[in-house]
Structure formats: structure tokens, C-alpha cells
Amino acid sequence: MAVYKCEECGNSVESRCKPGKCKSCGALKDKLIKQEQPKK
């Protein structure tokens, strides 16, 4: 799983693939930035 953070509203979404848009503000997927996960 990866975490994508919206640059517009700051909402984070956990998903296997990049969502089409932000569920919170509706920003397009180019505004969703993949966040690095800490290594376990």
C-alpha cells in the first residue's frame, strides 16, 4: 500500500494505485503526491 497526499487540501489517502482525484476536495490526480513510507 502507498499513501498519497493531496497538495491542495492536505488529505492523505492509502491506496494500492494512484486515485483518479482527491476524495476530499476533488483535485485531479496530478495534485496527489506519493509519500515515502518508513522502512520497517
C-alpha positions as a Python dict, from the first residue, in 0.01 Angstrom:
ca = {
    (1, 'M'): (0, 0, 0),
    (2, 'A'): (108, 355, -70),
    (3, 'V'): (0, 684, 83),
    (4, 'Y'): (-90, 973, -148),
    (5, 'K'): (-118, 1327, -12),
    (6, 'C'): (-319, 1599, -184),
    (7, 'E'): (-123, 1922, -239),
    (8, 'E'): (-448, 2123, -243),
    (9, 'C'): (-612, 2025, 87),
    (10, 'G'): (-352, 1806, 264),
    (11, 'N'): (-580, 1500, 277),
    (12, 'S'): (-399, 1163, 279),
    (13, 'V'): (-533, 851, 108),
    (14, 'E'): (-396, 497, 142),
    (15, 'S'): (-433, 303, -183),
    (16, 'R'): (-259, 42, -400),
    (17, 'C'): (-268, 268, -706),
    (18, 'K'): (-295, 643, -752),
    (19, 'P'): (-657, 760, -713),
    (20, 'G'): (-819, 949, -1003),
    (21, 'K'): (-891, 1250, -781),
    (22, 'C'): (-887, 1363, -418),
    (23, 'K'): (-1196, 1239, -236),
    (24, 'S'): (-1191, 1540, -5),
    (25, 'C'): (-1155, 1839, -241),
    (26, 'G'): (-1182, 1686, -590),
    (27, 'A'): (-836, 1790, -708),
    (28, 'L'): (-708, 1598, -1011),
    (29, 'K'): (-463, 1310, -967),
    (30, 'D'): (-161, 1521, -1069),
    (31, 'K'): (-202, 1701, -732),
    (32, 'L'): (-171, 1371, -541),
    (33, 'I'): (189, 1311, -435),
    (34, 'K'): (316, 971, -322),
    (35, 'Q'): (459, 983, 29),
    (36, 'E'): (764, 778, 126),
    (37, 'Q'): (693, 505, 382),
    (38, 'P'): (947, 447, 660),
    (39, 'K'): (1132, 116, 625),
    (40, 'K'): (1034, -147, 880),
}
